[in-house]
Amino acid sequence: MIQPVRRHSFSLGLLVSAMLLSGSVLAAVTDEEILQDPKNPNQIVTNGLGVQGQRYSPLDMINTKNIKDLRPVWAFSFGGEKQRGQQAQPMVKDGVMYLTGSYSRVFAVDARTGKKLWQYDARLPDDIRPCCDVINRGVALYGDLVYFGTLDAKLVALNKDTGKVVWSKQVADHKAGYSISAAPMIVNGKLITGVAGGEFGVVGKVEAYDPKNGTLLWSRPTVEGNMGYVYKDGQAIENGISGGEANKTWPGDLWKTGGAAPWLGGYYDPSNNQILIGTGNPSPWNSHMRPGDNLYSSSRLSLNPDDGTIKWHFQSTPHDGWDYDGVNELISFDYKENGKTIEAAATADRNGFFYVLNRKDGKFIRGFPFARRRSQRHLGVRCTGVPGRKKLDADGLQS
């Protein structure tokens, strides 16, 4: 339902909506547009307003002096009994806003007026198993298609002009506990998605698909001990066990149900050609049953987008028994120190610590607490190439 705001005075918000319109020609989204998204004020074609997730815009029409004059122009209701959590960042292309709602729904809306252009409702089974609400975190745009994941663990490609299904792909078995809540992303012409379901003993994974037809290109498990694959001509080719072998940080067969689901999604670092993505809690909940660090749960991972190989990892909470997860966004950026440019990435973890890493190799640079109350005074971290644990306490890094 559209609720127009009745105002006769000039509205800054109206200018903001109009500013999103890039023209009347509906053009396909290209790889170059995705990489240059932060520099184009006429559209938003990436989650995070850029593949690095910095959410920075060069727009300067709204500033500290006139922000007080901002007024709503229209409101769009997701409607019906399905008004649950709404967590999607809208995408905007050629004056059309694309966004998702709860229960795996997609909407196309006129960005200037708020008028609904089309709506797609996924036909979900009765036995979906989302752990923590029936939300969805958004779409990906590429070519003439709109992509999103569903609560029954499917990837769906829709025609951007009509909302009609072009292809649908089953990513995992929802009856085993899998679902998809994150927005997929486009990296080097590949459609990348993670999964949710760590609470139910699934094995987390990140996968790449052909955006044109949904063909699986590679699959990388995020639990140590599970085999990764690349796919050629429909055939699965082994591409190395995650972590090299099983049972290094997991007891018995628990690596077969270890969780570590990458349920929030990730970003892309083009300067190092890597996907940066976080993983969730280990399984089972009872941490006494799984002594060890339980890699790669509660970690940040760097993946090669060409074949899914794990390039490096940083585990913020080894042997996570508190459901801290490690999915919070890892944002890449550069800074100067002692005359040198440092290629860094930073993340605020739910364990109460903020981490800065060298994004070329995942090594720890510095960290400090940002929460006044934490369940521990310090937490160990593990990362690629650094033997033993680093200890963080209330004063920051300690060796």
C-alpha positions as CSV (number, residue, x, y, z in Angstrom):
1,M,0.0,0.0,0.0
2,I,1.3,3.4,-0.9
3,Q,0.8,6.3,1.5
4,P,1.6,9.7,-0.1
5,V,2.6,12.5,2.2
6,R,0.4,15.5,1.7
7,R,2.7,18.5,1.7
8,H,2.5,21.6,-0.5
9,S,5.9,22.9,0.6
10,F,9.1,22.1,-1.2
11,S,10.5,18.7,0.0
12,L,14.2,17.9,0.0
13,G,13.1,14.2,0.1
14,L,11.5,14.7,-3.4
15,L,14.8,15.8,-4.8
16,V,16.5,12.8,-3.3
17,S,14.1,10.5,-4.9
18,A,14.4,12.2,-8.3
19,M,18.1,12.1,-8.0
20,L,18.0,8.3,-8.1
21,L,16.6,8.4,-11.6
22,S,19.2,7.9,-14.3
23,G,17.1,8.1,-17.4
24,S,14.3,6.5,-19.2
25,V,16.4,3.8,-21.0
26,L,16.4,0.5,-19.0
27,A,19.9,-0.8,-19.3
28,A,21.5,-4.1,-18.1
29,V,23.8,-4.1,-15.2
30,T,27.4,-4.7,-16.2
31,D,30.6,-5.8,-14.3
32,E,32.0,-2.4,-14.7
33,E,28.9,-0.7,-13.2
34,I,29.2,-3.0,-10.2
35,L,32.9,-2.1,-9.7
36,Q,32.3,1.6,-10.2
37,D,29.1,1.7,-8.1
38,P,30.3,4.1,-5.4
39,K,31.2,6.7,-8.1
40,N,27.8,6.7,-9.8
41,P,25.3,8.8,-7.8
42,N,22.5,7.8,-10.2
43,Q,22.0,4.2,-9.1
44,I,22.8,1.6,-6.4
45,V,23.6,-1.8,-7.9
46,T,25.6,-3.3,-5.0
47,N,24.9,-4.2,-1.4
48,G,27.1,-1.9,0.7
49,L,27.2,0.8,-2.0
50,G,30.3,-0.7,-3.5
51,V,31.8,-4.1,-3.6
52,Q,34.0,-3.3,-0.6
53,G,31.0,-2.5,1.5
54,Q,32.2,1.0,2.6
55,R,28.7,2.5,2.1
56,Y,30.1,5.9,1.1
57,S,28.4,8.1,-1.4
58,P,29.8,11.2,-3.2
59,L,26.4,12.8,-3.1
60,D,26.5,16.2,-1.3
61,M,22.9,17.6,-1.7
62,I,22.1,16.5,1.8
63,N,24.5,17.9,4.4
64,T,24.6,18.9,8.0
65,K,22.9,22.2,7.3
66,N,19.8,21.0,5.5
67,I,19.3,17.5,6.9
68,K,16.7,19.0,9.3
69,D,14.6,19.8,6.2
70,L,14.4,16.2,5.0
71,R,10.8,15.1,4.6
72,P,9.1,11.8,3.6
73,V,7.7,11.8,0.1
74,W,6.1,8.4,0.0
75,A,5.9,5.2,2.1
76,F,5.6,1.6,0.9
77,S,4.0,-1.1,3.0
78,F,5.0,-4.7,2.6
79,G,1.5,-5.5,3.6
80,G,-0.7,-8.3,4.9
81,E,0.2,-10.7,7.7
82,K,3.8,-10.9,6.5
83,Q,5.1,-7.7,8.1
84,R,7.9,-9.4,9.9
85,G,11.5,-8.2,10.0
86,Q,12.6,-6.2,6.9
87,Q,16.4,-6.1,6.6
88,A,17.0,-5.5,2.9
89,Q,19.0,-2.6,1.5
90,P,17.2,-1.4,-1.7
91,M,18.9,-1.5,-5.0
92,V,18.1,1.3,-7.6
93,K,18.6,1.0,-11.3
94,D,17.0,3.2,-14.0
95,G,14.6,4.7,-11.5
96,V,13.3,1.3,-10.2
97,M,13.9,0.2,-6.7
98,Y,14.4,-3.5,-6.0
99,L,14.0,-4.9,-2.5
100,T,13.0,-8.0,-0.6
101,G,10.6,-8.6,2.2
102,S,10.0,-11.3,4.7
103,Y,9.0,-14.8,3.6
104,S,11.1,-14.6,0.5
105,R,9.3,-11.9,-1.4
106,V,10.7,-9.4,-4.0
107,F,9.3,-6.1,-5.0
108,A,10.0,-3.6,-7.8
109,V,8.9,-0.1,-6.9
110,D,9.0,3.2,-8.8
111,A,11.7,5.2,-6.9
112,R,10.0,8.5,-7.6
113,T,6.4,7.7,-6.7
114,G,6.5,4.5,-4.5
115,K,4.2,2.7,-6.9
116,K,4.6,-1.1,-6.9
117,L,5.6,-2.3,-10.4
118,W,5.6,-6.0,-9.6
119,Q,5.8,-8.5,-6.8
120,Y,7.2,-12.0,-6.6
121,D,6.2,-14.4,-3.8
122,A,8.2,-17.6,-3.4
123,R,6.1,-20.6,-2.9
124,L,7.6,-21.9,0.4
125,P,7.0,-25.3,1.9
126,D,5.4,-25.5,5.3
127,D,8.5,-27.0,6.9
128,I,11.0,-24.3,6.3
129,R,13.6,-24.0,9.1
130,P,14.9,-20.5,9.6
131,C,16.5,-20.2,13.0
132,C,15.9,-16.5,13.7
133,D,13.0,-14.9,11.8
134,V,11.8,-15.2,8.2
135,I,13.8,-12.2,6.9
136,N,15.7,-11.6,3.6
137,R,18.7,-9.2,3.2
138,G,18.3,-8.2,-0.4
139,V,18.9,-8.9,-4.1
140,A,21.7,-8.8,-6.5
141,L,21.4,-7.2,-10.0
142,Y,23.3,-8.3,-13.1
143,G,22.4,-8.2,-16.7
144,D,18.6,-8.1,-17.0
145,L,18.0,-10.3,-13.9
146,V,17.3,-9.8,-10.2
147,Y,18.7,-12.6,-8.0
148,F,17.8,-13.6,-4.4
149,G,17.8,-16.5,-2.0
150,T,14.8,-18.1,-0.4
151,L,14.1,-19.6,3.0
152,D,13.9,-23.1,1.5
153,A,17.5,-22.7,0.2
154,K,16.9,-21.8,-3.4
155,L,18.5,-19.2,-5.7
156,V,16.0,-17.5,-7.9
157,A,16.6,-15.3,-11.0
158,L,13.8,-13.0,-12.0
159,N,13.3,-10.8,-15.0
160,K,13.9,-7.3,-13.8
161,D,11.0,-5.8,-15.8
162,T,8.3,-8.3,-15.1
163,G,9.3,-10.3,-12.0
164,K,8.8,-13.6,-13.9
165,V,11.1,-16.5,-13.0
166,V,13.9,-17.1,-15.5
167,W,15.5,-19.9,-13.5
168,S,15.5,-21.4,-10.0
169,K,18.2,-23.5,-8.4
170,Q,18.1,-25.7,-5.3
171,V,21.3,-24.8,-3.3
172,A,20.7,-27.2,-0.4
173,D,18.1,-29.3,1.3
174,H,15.9,-27.2,3.6
175,K,14.7,-30.3,5.4
176,A,18.3,-30.7,6.6
177,G,18.1,-27.2,8.1
178,Y,19.5,-25.1,5.3
179,S,18.1,-21.7,4.3
180,I,19.3,-18.6,2.6
181,S,18.9,-15.2,4.2
182,A,21.8,-13.1,2.8
183,A,21.8,-11.1,-0.4
184,P,23.9,-12.8,-3.1
185,M,26.6,-10.9,-4.9
186,I,28.2,-10.7,-8.3
187,V,32.0,-11.2,-8.5
188,N,33.8,-11.4,-11.8
189,G,30.7,-12.5,-13.6
190,K,29.8,-15.2,-11.0
191,L,26.8,-15.3,-8.7
192,I,28.0,-15.9,-5.1
193,T,25.9,-17.1,-2.2
194,G,26.3,-18.4,1.3
195,V,23.8,-20.4,3.4
196,A,22.2,-20.3,6.8
197,G,21.5,-23.2,9.2
198,G,24.4,-23.6,11.6
199,E,22.0,-24.1,14.5
200,F,20.7,-27.3,12.9
201,G,24.1,-29.0,12.3
202,V,24.5,-28.2,8.6
203,V,27.9,-27.8,7.0
204,G,28.3,-24.1,6.0
205,K,29.4,-23.4,2.4
206,V,29.9,-20.7,-0.1
207,E,29.1,-21.4,-3.7
208,A,29.4,-19.8,-7.1
209,Y,26.8,-20.1,-9.9
210,D,26.6,-19.0,-13.6
211,P,24.2,-16.0,-13.5
212,K,22.8,-16.9,-16.9
213,N,21.4,-20.3,-16.1
214,G,22.2,-21.3,-12.4
215,T,24.9,-23.8,-13.3
216,L,27.0,-24.6,-10.2
217,L,30.7,-23.5,-10.8
218,W,32.4,-24.2,-7.4
219,S,31.5,-25.1,-3.8
220,R,33.6,-24.4,-0.8
221,P,32.7,-25.8,2.6
222,T,33.4,-23.6,5.6
223,V,34.0,-26.4,8.0
224,E,37.5,-28.0,8.2
225,G,37.6,-31.5,6.8
226,N,35.1,-31.2,4.1
227,M,36.0,-31.4,0.4
228,G,35.6,-28.5,-2.0
229,Y,34.7,-28.9,-5.6
230,V,34.9,-27.1,-8.9
231,Y,32.5,-28.1,-11.7
232,K,33.2,-28.5,-15.4
233,D,30.7,-29.8,-17.9
234,G,28.5,-30.9,-15.0
235,Q,31.2,-33.0,-13.4
236,A,32.5,-32.4,-9.9
237,I,36.3,-32.2,-9.6
238,E,37.9,-32.3,-6.2
239,N,39.5,-29.0,-5.2
240,G,41.0,-29.7,-1.8
241,I,39.7,-30.3,1.7
242,S,39.0,-27.2,3.7
243,G,41.8,-26.9,6.2
244,G,43.7,-29.7,4.6
245,E,42.3,-32.6,6.6
246,A,39.7,-33.5,9.2
247,N,40.0,-33.7,13.0
248,K,42.7,-31.0,13.4
249,T,40.4,-28.8,15.4
250,W,37.3,-31.0,15.7
251,P,36.8,-34.2,17.6
252,G,35.5,-37.4,16.0
253,D,33.0,-36.9,13.3
254,L,31.6,-33.5,14.4
255,W,33.2,-31.8,11.4
256,K,30.5,-33.5,9.4
257,T,27.8,-31.3,11.2
258,G,30.0,-28.4,12.2
259,G,27.8,-25.4,11.3
260,A,29.9,-22.3,10.5
261,A,27.3,-21.0,8.1
262,P,28.1,-17.8,6.2
263,W,24.6,-16.5,6.7
264,L,25.2,-12.7,6.4
265,G,27.0,-12.6,3.0
266,G,30.2,-10.9,2.1
267,Y,32.1,-8.3,0.0
268,Y,34.8,-8.3,-2.7
269,D,38.3,-6.9,-2.6
270,P,39.2,-6.2,-6.2
271,S,42.8,-5.2,-5.5
272,N,43.5,-8.7,-4.2
273,N,40.8,-10.6,-6.1
274,Q,39.3,-12.1,-3.0
275,I,35.8,-12.6,-1.4
276,L,35.8,-11.5,2.2
277,I,33.0,-13.3,4.1
278,G,32.3,-14.3,7.7
279,T,31.0,-17.6,9.2
280,G,28.6,-18.3,12.0
281,N,28.6,-20.4,15.2
282,P,29.9,-24.0,15.4
283,S,27.5,-26.9,16.0
284,P,26.4,-28.4,18.4
285,W,25.6,-25.7,20.9
286,N,27.2,-27.6,23.7
287,S,30.8,-26.6,23.4
288,H,32.0,-29.2,25.8
289,M,31.2,-31.8,23.1
290,R,33.6,-30.3,20.6
291,P,37.0,-29.5,22.2
292,G,39.3,-27.5,19.9
293,D,39.1,-24.3,17.9
294,N,36.4,-25.7,15.5
295,L,37.6,-24.1,12.3
296,Y,36.4,-22.3,10.3
297,S,33.5,-21.3,12.6
298,S,33.3,-17.7,13.9
299,S,35.9,-16.6,11.4
300,R,36.5,-14.3,8.5
301,L,37.6,-16.0,5.3
302,S,39.3,-14.9,2.2
303,L,38.2,-16.9,-0.8
304,N,39.5,-17.0,-4.4
305,P,36.5,-16.1,-6.5
306,D,37.8,-18.2,-9.4
307,D,37.6,-21.6,-7.6
308,G,36.6,-21.0,-4.0
309,T,40.0,-21.8,-2.5
310,I,40.5,-20.5,1.0
311,K,43.4,-18.0,0.8
312,W,43.5,-17.1,4.5
313,H,41.4,-17.0,7.6
314,F,41.0,-15.1,10.9
315,Q,39.1,-16.7,13.7
316,S,37.8,-14.1,16.2
317,T,36.3,-16.6,18.7
318,P,38.0,-20.0,18.7
319,H,35.8,-22.7,20.2
320,D,32.8,-20.3,20.3
321,G,30.4,-21.3,23.1
322,W,28.5,-18.0,23.3
323,D,27.0,-17.8,19.7
324,Y,29.1,-14.7,18.9
325,D,29.5,-15.9,15.3
326,G,32.0,-14.2,13.0
327,V,29.7,-13.0,10.3
328,N,29.9,-9.2,10.8
329,E,31.1,-7.5,7.7
330,L,34.8,-7.3,6.9
331,I,35.2,-3.9,5.3
332,S,38.4,-3.3,3.2
333,F,40.2,0.0,3.0
334,D,43.7,1.5,2.7
335,Y,45.5,3.8,5.2
336,K,48.9,5.4,5.6
337,E,51.3,4.4,8.4
338,N,55.0,5.5,8.5
339,G,54.8,6.6,4.9
340,K,53.5,3.2,3.7
341,T,50.1,2.3,2.3
342,I,48.5,-0.5,4.3
343,E,45.9,-2.6,2.6
344,A,43.6,-3.3,5.6
345,A,40.2,-4.7,6.5
346,A,38.3,-4.1,9.7
347,T,35.4,-5.7,11.5
348,A,33.4,-5.2,14.7
349,D,32.8,-8.6,16.3
350,R,29.9,-9.6,18.5
351,N,32.5,-10.7,21.1
352,G,32.9,-7.0,21.8
353,F,36.3,-6.4,20.0
354,F,37.1,-4.4,16.9
355,Y,39.8,-6.0,14.7
356,V,42.0,-4.5,12.0
357,L,43.7,-7.0,9.7
358,N,46.1,-7.0,6.8
359,R,43.8,-8.0,4.0
360,K,46.5,-9.4,1.8
361,D,47.2,-12.3,4.2
362,G,44.7,-12.0,7.1
363,K,47.4,-11.2,9.7
364,F,46.3,-9.3,12.8
365,I,47.3,-5.6,12.9
366,R,45.5,-4.3,16.0
367,G,42.4,-4.7,18.0
368,F,40.5,-3.0,20.9
369,P,37.3,-3.5,22.8
370,F,34.3,-1.4,21.9
371,A,31.8,-2.8,24.4
372,R,31.8,-1.9,28.1
373,R,30.6,-5.3,29.3
374,R,31.9,-8.5,27.9
375,S,31.6,-12.1,29.1
376,Q,35.4,-12.4,29.2
377,R,38.1,-10.0,30.0
378,H,40.0,-11.3,26.9
379,L,39.5,-13.6,24.0
380,G,42.0,-15.5,22.0
381,V,42.1,-15.2,18.2
382,R,43.7,-17.3,15.5
383,C,44.7,-16.3,12.0
384,T,46.6,-17.7,9.1
385,G,50.4,-17.6,9.5
386,V,50.4,-16.7,13.2
387,P,51.2,-19.5,15.5
388,G,49.5,-19.6,18.9
389,R,46.9,-17.2,20.0
390,K,46.9,-13.4,20.3
391,K,45.4,-12.1,23.5
392,L,43.1,-9.1,23.6
393,D,42.1,-7.5,26.9
394,A,40.6,-4.2,28.0
395,D,43.7,-2.3,26.9
396,G,43.8,-3.8,23.4
397,L,46.5,-6.2,22.0
398,Q,48.8,-8.1,24.2
399,S,51.4,-10.6,23.0
